[in-house]
């Protein structure tokens, strides 16, 4: 009898655990690539709309690193204005969520209204009215983001196509201090006076801006992608000299190449691609300020690379600014040691790391023969196979064969450091898609 009673108690406990587990599953939105549980509201209108039950994998569709506090916003921020950011997706999905950052704010940032919608067309602030969705945060339409922090919205049901423009709009009624922003977006976004968050016409958005403000990520619940590739770099990855509004940054083109390969039946991993480049970024050295603006690769790697949903591969193209911006002669061993630290961190999360050689820059105002020697030493170690899991040789692909310390003229934007659109296309073309295979599993 005692044994039978023990079995009965054990069975009751198991049943209780299963019931509680099911309840938790149905009420929590998964953030690590697992399917969403049942959520309640998929209203296709301007009201707050949580995502309905769905399946797929959460991946990054677009991203931009927070860089600093926007000059001129130190006192009032953008109080009383709607900010409509235009972002471009590398993959599609059935549900979406965004990340908003107040990393460089000195005061709490109050957002009372936020929305997401598909763009009505290139180069416009107008939205497809049927796609307009009000965003919520833990079920509320307003949210307060403390200084130095970020927040992820609730998921909403929205069919987001790949290779499309998405409008992410926020309204803040009160001063918040410096606006956390990403300059050099190479994409025009918009600002309107007053709360025009759910305006689909675009008419109130009379001011254009070359920056992304507050928003640092767009994730989608995708049936097209099973993981995320994070491209982590400096202005060359940021695409600072690419054509504005054309999405000619090399990670954009890489995403298109990977998607085309899959569509034509090539056995490739189904990955999205997100861009975590910051112009002027270095492996080792932070910018000024507290928190530091333009944080070093070492300091921002956890946030900007490892924390993406479903991340499988990190591509690193970083190091030239450590050579160019160092008032002394940079130590190649220190640069390599910093890169190896990034690789170790990625490996600790089960990620594969692909690294790029540093491209030539003779003719640029910062070039010297001594700095060229450092670049060659760094590249020799990268090519040796002792730094990364795989290597893409951008130096070899873009250098002038008749003057190998320089970019080939048609790949040069004109400043002898950054590629032209043709050069960015060349970078994406020489990237061996097969190196994306064999990625580990990330448990974030």
NORDAHU-V181434 format. One record per residue. RES is the residue in one letter. SS is DSSP state (H for helix, E for strand, - for the rest). PHI is phi in whole degrees, 0 to 359 (* if undefined). Layout:
# NORDAHU-V181434
res:RES ss:SS phi:PHI
res:RES ss:SS phi:PHI
This chain:
# NORDAHU-V181434
res:X ss:- phi:*
res:X ss:H phi:297
res:X ss:H phi:295
res:X ss:H phi:297
res:X ss:H phi:295
res:X ss:H phi:296
res:X ss:H phi:298
res:X ss:H phi:296
res:X ss:H phi:297
res:X ss:H phi:298
res:X ss:H phi:298
res:X ss:H phi:296
res:X ss:H phi:295
res:X ss:H phi:299
res:X ss:H phi:298
res:X ss:H phi:296
res:X ss:H phi:299
res:X ss:H phi:297
res:X ss:H phi:296
res:X ss:H phi:296
res:X ss:H phi:299
res:X ss:H phi:296
res:X ss:H phi:296
res:X ss:H phi:298
res:X ss:H phi:301
res:X ss:H phi:280
res:X ss:H phi:245
res:X ss:- phi:246
res:X ss:- phi:280
res:X ss:- phi:291
res:X ss:- phi:234
res:X ss:- phi:232
res:X ss:- phi:91
res:X ss:- phi:270
res:X ss:- phi:298
res:X ss:- phi:291
res:X ss:- phi:280
res:X ss:- phi:287
res:X ss:- phi:248
res:X ss:- phi:258
res:X ss:- phi:224
res:X ss:- phi:239
res:X ss:- phi:296
res:X ss:- phi:275
res:X ss:- phi:215
res:X ss:- phi:279
res:X ss:- phi:282
res:X ss:E phi:300
res:X ss:- phi:224
res:X ss:- phi:290
res:X ss:- phi:289
res:X ss:- phi:281
res:X ss:- phi:302
res:X ss:- phi:201
res:X ss:- phi:232
res:X ss:- phi:141
res:X ss:E phi:233
res:X ss:E phi:285
res:X ss:E phi:223
res:X ss:E phi:280
res:X ss:E phi:260
res:X ss:E phi:198
res:X ss:E phi:203
res:X ss:- phi:208
res:X ss:- phi:287
res:X ss:- phi:292
res:X ss:- phi:251
res:X ss:E phi:182
res:X ss:E phi:268
res:X ss:- phi:292
res:X ss:- phi:301
res:X ss:- phi:91
res:X ss:- phi:248
res:X ss:- phi:300
res:X ss:- phi:264
res:X ss:- phi:257
res:X ss:- phi:62
res:X ss:- phi:237
res:X ss:- phi:302
res:X ss:- phi:80
res:X ss:E phi:232
res:X ss:E phi:263
res:X ss:E phi:250
res:X ss:E phi:249
res:X ss:E phi:274
res:X ss:E phi:257
res:X ss:E phi:233
res:X ss:E phi:241
res:X ss:- phi:270
res:X ss:- phi:261
res:X ss:- phi:210
res:X ss:- phi:253
res:X ss:E phi:194
res:X ss:E phi:260
res:X ss:E phi:226
res:X ss:E phi:218
res:X ss:E phi:210
res:X ss:E phi:234
res:X ss:E phi:244
res:X ss:E phi:247
res:X ss:E phi:239
res:X ss:- phi:238
res:X ss:- phi:302
res:X ss:- phi:256
res:X ss:- phi:287
res:X ss:- phi:263
res:X ss:- phi:224
res:X ss:- phi:301
res:X ss:E phi:260
res:X ss:E phi:262
res:X ss:E phi:251
res:X ss:- phi:261
res:X ss:E phi:200
res:X ss:E phi:215
res:X ss:E phi:214
res:X ss:E phi:223
res:X ss:E phi:202
res:X ss:E phi:278
res:X ss:E phi:292
res:X ss:- phi:279
res:X ss:- phi:167
res:X ss:- phi:296
res:X ss:- phi:66
res:X ss:- phi:217
res:X ss:- phi:270
res:X ss:- phi:284
res:X ss:E phi:248
res:X ss:- phi:292
res:X ss:H phi:299
res:X ss:H phi:289
res:X ss:H phi:264
res:X ss:- phi:296
res:X ss:E phi:230
res:X ss:E phi:278
res:X ss:- phi:267
res:X ss:- phi:234
res:X ss:E phi:226
res:X ss:- phi:54
res:X ss:- phi:87
res:X ss:E phi:253
res:X ss:- phi:280
res:X ss:- phi:246
res:X ss:E phi:210
res:X ss:E phi:245
res:X ss:E phi:257
res:X ss:- phi:300
res:X ss:- phi:303
res:X ss:- phi:85
res:X ss:- phi:237
res:X ss:E phi:222
res:X ss:E phi:215
res:X ss:E phi:254
res:X ss:- phi:287
res:X ss:- phi:293
res:X ss:- phi:284
res:X ss:E phi:238
res:X ss:E phi:282
res:X ss:E phi:202
res:X ss:E phi:283
res:X ss:E phi:259
res:X ss:- phi:284
res:X ss:- phi:288
res:X ss:- phi:56
res:X ss:- phi:228
res:X ss:E phi:270
res:X ss:E phi:238
res:X ss:E phi:257
res:X ss:E phi:242
res:X ss:E phi:238
res:X ss:E phi:230
res:X ss:E phi:229
res:X ss:E phi:236
res:X ss:- phi:274
res:X ss:- phi:235
res:X ss:- phi:299
res:X ss:- phi:225
res:X ss:- phi:81
res:X ss:- phi:305
res:X ss:- phi:276
res:X ss:E phi:290
res:X ss:E phi:216
res:X ss:E phi:237
res:X ss:- phi:286
res:X ss:- phi:56
res:X ss:- phi:291
res:X ss:- phi:57
res:X ss:- phi:208
res:X ss:- phi:279
res:X ss:E phi:244
res:X ss:E phi:220
res:X ss:E phi:224
res:X ss:E phi:230
res:X ss:E phi:285
res:X ss:- phi:80
res:X ss:- phi:270
res:X ss:- phi:243
res:X ss:- phi:301
res:X ss:- phi:255
res:X ss:- phi:289
res:X ss:- phi:267
res:X ss:- phi:287
res:X ss:- phi:81
res:X ss:- phi:301
res:X ss:- phi:292
res:X ss:- phi:273
res:X ss:- phi:270
res:X ss:E phi:248
res:X ss:E phi:260
res:X ss:E phi:218
res:X ss:- phi:271
res:X ss:- phi:248
res:X ss:E phi:260
res:X ss:E phi:237
res:X ss:- phi:70
res:X ss:E phi:280
res:X ss:E phi:235
res:X ss:E phi:199
res:X ss:E phi:231
res:X ss:E phi:253
res:X ss:E phi:229
res:X ss:E phi:274
res:X ss:E phi:244
res:X ss:- phi:257
res:X ss:- phi:267
res:X ss:- phi:232
res:X ss:- phi:252
res:X ss:E phi:189
res:X ss:E phi:236
res:X ss:E phi:259
res:X ss:E phi:257
res:X ss:E phi:261
res:X ss:E phi:244
res:X ss:E phi:196
res:X ss:- phi:248
res:X ss:H phi:295
res:X ss:H phi:292
res:X ss:H phi:286
res:X ss:H phi:300
res:X ss:- phi:79
res:X ss:- phi:299
res:X ss:- phi:252
res:X ss:- phi:283
res:X ss:- phi:293
res:X ss:- phi:298
res:X ss:- phi:80
res:X ss:- phi:260
res:X ss:- phi:55
res:X ss:- phi:256
res:X ss:- phi:297
res:X ss:H phi:295
res:X ss:H phi:296
res:X ss:H phi:299
res:X ss:H phi:290
res:X ss:H phi:300
res:X ss:H phi:300
res:X ss:H phi:295
res:X ss:H phi:298
res:X ss:H phi:294
res:X ss:H phi:295
res:X ss:H phi:297
res:X ss:H phi:300
res:X ss:H phi:293
res:X ss:H phi:295
res:X ss:- phi:268
res:X ss:- phi:90
res:X ss:- phi:289
res:X ss:- phi:282
res:X ss:- phi:244
res:X ss:- phi:296
res:X ss:- phi:269
res:X ss:E phi:237
res:X ss:E phi:275
res:X ss:E phi:229
res:X ss:E phi:237
res:X ss:E phi:254
res:X ss:E phi:241
res:X ss:E phi:269
res:X ss:- phi:230
res:X ss:- phi:299
res:X ss:- phi:82
res:X ss:- phi:290
res:X ss:- phi:238
res:X ss:- phi:292
res:X ss:- phi:257
res:X ss:- phi:244
res:X ss:- phi:282
res:X ss:- phi:280
res:X ss:- phi:275
res:X ss:- phi:98
res:X ss:- phi:226
res:X ss:- phi:294
res:X ss:- phi:296
res:X ss:- phi:282
res:X ss:- phi:49
res:X ss:- phi:302
res:X ss:- phi:299
res:X ss:H phi:303
res:X ss:H phi:296
res:X ss:H phi:281
res:X ss:H phi:258
res:X ss:H phi:298
res:X ss:H phi:299
res:X ss:H phi:285
res:X ss:H phi:271
res:X ss:H phi:242
res:X ss:H phi:284
res:X ss:- phi:273
res:X ss:- phi:291
res:X ss:- phi:291
res:X ss:- phi:67
res:X ss:E phi:295
res:X ss:E phi:238
res:X ss:E phi:226
res:X ss:E phi:244
res:X ss:E phi:253
res:X ss:E phi:247
res:X ss:E phi:230
res:X ss:- phi:213
res:X ss:- phi:139
res:X ss:H phi:293
res:X ss:H phi:288
res:X ss:H phi:296
res:X ss:H phi:279
res:X ss:H phi:288
res:X ss:- phi:262
res:X ss:- phi:281
res:X ss:- phi:296
res:X ss:- phi:262
res:X ss:- phi:282
res:X ss:- phi:296
res:X ss:- phi:268
res:X ss:H phi:299
res:X ss:H phi:293
res:X ss:H phi:291
res:X ss:H phi:298
res:X ss:H phi:297
res:X ss:H phi:298
res:X ss:H phi:296
res:X ss:H phi:296
res:X ss:H phi:295
res:X ss:H phi:297
res:X ss:H phi:300
res:X ss:H phi:296
res:X ss:H phi:298
res:X ss:H phi:297
res:X ss:H phi:295
res:X ss:H phi:298
res:X ss:H phi:295
res:X ss:- phi:259
res:X ss:- phi:77
res:X ss:- phi:259
res:X ss:E phi:271
res:X ss:E phi:234
res:X ss:E phi:251
res:X ss:E phi:242
res:X ss:E phi:249
res:X ss:- phi:289
res:X ss:- phi:274
res:X ss:- phi:282
res:X ss:- phi:289
res:X ss:- phi:214
res:X ss:- phi:298
res:X ss:- phi:103
res:X ss:- phi:288
res:X ss:- phi:299
res:X ss:- phi:268
res:X ss:- phi:285
res:X ss:- phi:220
res:X ss:H phi:298
res:X ss:H phi:293
res:X ss:H phi:293
res:X ss:H phi:299
res:X ss:H phi:297
res:X ss:H phi:298
res:X ss:H phi:302
res:X ss:H phi:296
res:X ss:H phi:292
res:X ss:H phi:296
res:X ss:H phi:295
res:X ss:H phi:299
res:X ss:H phi:290
res:X ss:H phi:297
res:X ss:H phi:292
res:X ss:- phi:293
res:X ss:- phi:87
res:X ss:- phi:263
res:X ss:- phi:245
res:X ss:- phi:247
res:X ss:- phi:287
res:X ss:E phi:208
res:X ss:E phi:231
res:X ss:E phi:248
res:X ss:- phi:265
res:X ss:H phi:294
res:X ss:H phi:302
res:X ss:H phi:297
res:X ss:H phi:286
res:X ss:H phi:247
res:X ss:E phi:285
res:X ss:E phi:286
res:X ss:- phi:297
res:X ss:- phi:265
res:X ss:E phi:210
res:X ss:E phi:295
res:X ss:E phi:274
res:X ss:E phi:240
res:X ss:E phi:291
res:X ss:- phi:299
res:X ss:H phi:308
res:X ss:H phi:283
res:X ss:H phi:265
res:X ss:E phi:263
res:X ss:- phi:290
res:X ss:- phi:121
res:X ss:- phi:263
res:X ss:- phi:69
res:X ss:- phi:230
res:X ss:- phi:261
res:X ss:E phi:288
res:X ss:- phi:280
res:X ss:H phi:304
res:X ss:H phi:295
res:X ss:H phi:294
res:X ss:H phi:298
res:X ss:H phi:297
res:X ss:H phi:297
res:X ss:H phi:301
res:X ss:H phi:292
res:X ss:H phi:289
res:X ss:H phi:277
res:X ss:- phi:292
res:X ss:- phi:282
res:X ss:H phi:299
res:X ss:H phi:295
res:X ss:H phi:289
res:X ss:H phi:285
res:X ss:- phi:287
res:X ss:- phi:81
res:X ss:- phi:288
res:X ss:- phi:280
res:X ss:- phi:259
res:X ss:- phi:265
res:X ss:- phi:247
res:X ss:- phi:256
